[in-house]
Amino acid sequence: MKAYIISFYQQEVSDDELIKFLDTQDEVLNWRNEFPNTVFVVSDDNAESLTELIAEEFPQSSFIVAEYVRHNSNGLLDEETWDFLNKPEEA
């Protein structure tokens, strides 16, 4: 399992629309929505597969799917969010 960061253009798809869609996808094992326009997800799939999945549902949207890499990521998040990213688990 790996953690991914999905960031998207809000005017094309809302947080609620994306989360509602991700909830229905077997490829998405867990998710967390911390910021507007950004969803952290856990998946066994790779970024390319997740991109294809989202692009099929939202073909006109602009977004990025990036694998979270622990040793090359930093920021100010609460402990629960860091645990989500550093120790990805199925919901």
N, C-alpha and C positions, 0 to 999 in steps of 0.2 A: 504494500500500500504506500502511496505517495500523496503528499499534499500539493495542491495547485492553487494559484491565485488567478481568479477570473476578474478582469476589470473591463467595463463596458460603457458605451456612450448612452447615458440616461435618456436622451430624447428619442432614441430608437427602441429601447426596451426598458421597462422599469425593473427595480429590484424584485417587486412582487411577481411580475411575469416570469422572470428568470428563475426565481426560487420555486415557484409553482411547477415550472417545467422540470427543473432538476430533481424535484421530489418524485417525479414519475419515472426517472431513469435508473435502471438497474446498475449502470456503470458508476453512478454517484453513490458512494457508500455512506457519506456523511457530508454535511456542509455547515458553514457558519457565516453569517452576514454581520460584519463589524462596522463597515463604512458604506455610505452611499456609493453605488456603482461598483462595488467590489464584493465578491463572494469567495470564501476559501472553501475548497472541496477536497475530499479524500476519495481516491479512486485507484483501482488496479490498472486502469487504462493509462495510456500516455497522453501528452498534451495534444498531439495530432488527432487522436481519436475523439477526445473531448471537444476539440474545435469543430470537427465534422458533425458531431452530435448537435452542438449548439447552432451551427450554421444552417443545418437542415431545418431547424425550427424557426430560426430568426435570420433568414437569408440576407436581409438588407442591413443588418446591424454591424457596427464596428466594435470589436472586442479583442482582448488578448487573453490567452491561457498560458500561464507560466508556471513551471514546476518550482515549488519552494525548495531552495537549497540552503540547508541549515548553516553551513560554514561560510556562506556568502550572502547572508541576509541579516538585516538589523533594523531596529526601529523601536518605537515606544508602544508596546501593547501590554495588556494585562496578562497575568500569569496563565490564566485559563486559555487565552488565545495562543500564547506561545506553546503551551502543552498540546493544543489541537494541531498546530503546525509541526512541532517536533516529534510528536508521537501519534501519527495518524492512526485512527481506529474507525472501525465500522460503527455506525450508530446503533 
